[in-house]
Amino acid sequence: MDSGSLQLDGFSISHSSVSQRRAYGLRYIPADRAANALALELPVSDNLALTKVASGRKGRFWISPKGLSQDAKNAITDHRITGASLME
């Protein structure tokens, strides 16, 4: 953060580490995905799934492509992510 504060449910998390913020459920999706993407060669659905897969919340040995796609659709809708389609 360059300025201001970040609060979640009235509790300041401005000085929390990135891992602590992630534990609270916060995610950052850059507006300029081409310049700041985690994995530019992967579609939006895969980029949105990376954290869940890495944490084991999507299974450890078998990952359902259908489930990842549905999670991405839900995230795009729930968080009103604009300019995103699953396969871009």
N, C-alpha and C positions, 0 to 999 in steps of 0.2 A: 504494500500500500504506500502511496505517496503522501496521502493526506486523509483526513477524516477518521471515521471509526467504523467498525464492523460489529454489529450486534445481532445476536440470535436469541429470540425469546427474551429480550431485555437484558441479556448477559453479554458483556463485551468480550469478543473473541479477536480483537484487533491484534493482540500480541501472541495469539495462539500459533503454533507451528502449522505448516501445511498438512502434516499428517493428522494433527488434532482437528483441523477444519474439515478434513476429509471424513474423519470419524463422526463429525456432526452431520454429515450428509451433503456438505457443500462441494460443488464441482465448478470448474472453470472451462468454458468452451469459448475460445477466442473468436472474435468477429471475423478476423482475417485468417481463416483456416489454412490457406495456402502458405502464409508466412510463419504461422505459429502452431501448426498441427502437431500432435503427438506422432502420428503415423500418416503422412500425407497420402501414401499409396493405398491406404485402406479406406473403405467407405465410412460414412457417418455412423452407420449401425455398429461397425466394428470398433471405431474410436470410442463410442459411448460405452461399449461393453468392456473395454480394457481394464478398467478399475475393478469391476465385478469379477472378472475372470482372475485377475491377479490376486484378489483377496480370497478367492475360493468360494465366493457366494454364488457362482454359476457352476459349481462342480469342479472336481480336480482332474478327472480323467476323460469325461465325455461332455462336450458342450453342444447343446442343441442350437443349430443355426436358426431354427424357427423361433426358439425362445429368445435368442439375442435380437432377432428382427422385431419381435413383439415388444421387447423392452425398449428398443430404440423408437418404435412408433409411439409408445406411451410417453417416453421422455420428450419427444418432439411436440406432442400434443399438450401434455401436462405443463411443460415449461415454455410453451409458445415460442419454440425455436423457429425463427424465420429463415428462409433461404436454404433449408436443409431437406434433403430427401435421403432415403435410406441407402441408396446405392451411389451417392456422389462422394 
